[in-house]
Amino acid sequence: MLASNRPTIQHLSMLDTTASAAAKHARPLPPRPTVNESDIEEAFLRGSGPGGQKINKTSCAVQLKHLPTGMVVKSQETRSRTQNRKIARRILAEKIELMEKGPESRTMLKAAVRVRKKASKSKKAKRKYRALEEAKAGGVVVGNGEDEEDDDDGEDDDDVDDEDEEEDDDEGDEPEQDDAVIGKRERRGGASNPDRPVTVSVLGYS
């Protein structure tokens, strides 16, 4: 008999639903930090590295300096100066907030959320595969193993008996087939040549 507490597909679906509900009720992140335009000094520089001639020949890289703290950041992620300006301001604002708030900053909270999600996903995957392994093992292992061996022996014996019966039936069918063939030969011989000796009548005699 299978174990009554064997995990099923419904149980695995419930685990996924519970994890999704927990993610929805997580604490919301604080708003994105901003930086005052009056506190920054902006410069446009020529980019370097891979990206084609536009990166090396145009001043699309953006460098920002935060005057109150002296912090400097640079962005050349794209070929667009407008996009690099936005990216540079976001990086500078995140660095300033991290310096001021530490673990309570948006950057640190996002990192903590990523770590928790990764750990939860790994744990859920391990639990799911463990449940599948237990379900698979529960469908194969029955009893303590000794009864299973006895049942297997009985099944093997039945299979052998069935094979013996099939062989006996095959052996019993062979004479009937031979008689039919012989009778056919007799009819052919009698129709073509009545005076021809019948070889069947002398079978078994010297």
Buried (B, 14 or more C-beta within 10 A) or exposed (E): EEEEEBBEEEEBEEBEEEBEEEEEEEEEEEEEBEBEEEBBEEEEEEBEEEBEEEBEEEEBBBBBBBEEEEBEBBBBBBBEBEBBBEBBBBBBBBBBBBEEBEEEBBBBBEEEBEEEEEEEEEEBEEEBEEBEEBBEEBEEEEEEEEEEEEEEEEEEEEEEEEEEEEEEEEEEEEEEEEEEEBEEEBEEBEEEEEEEEEEEEEEEEE
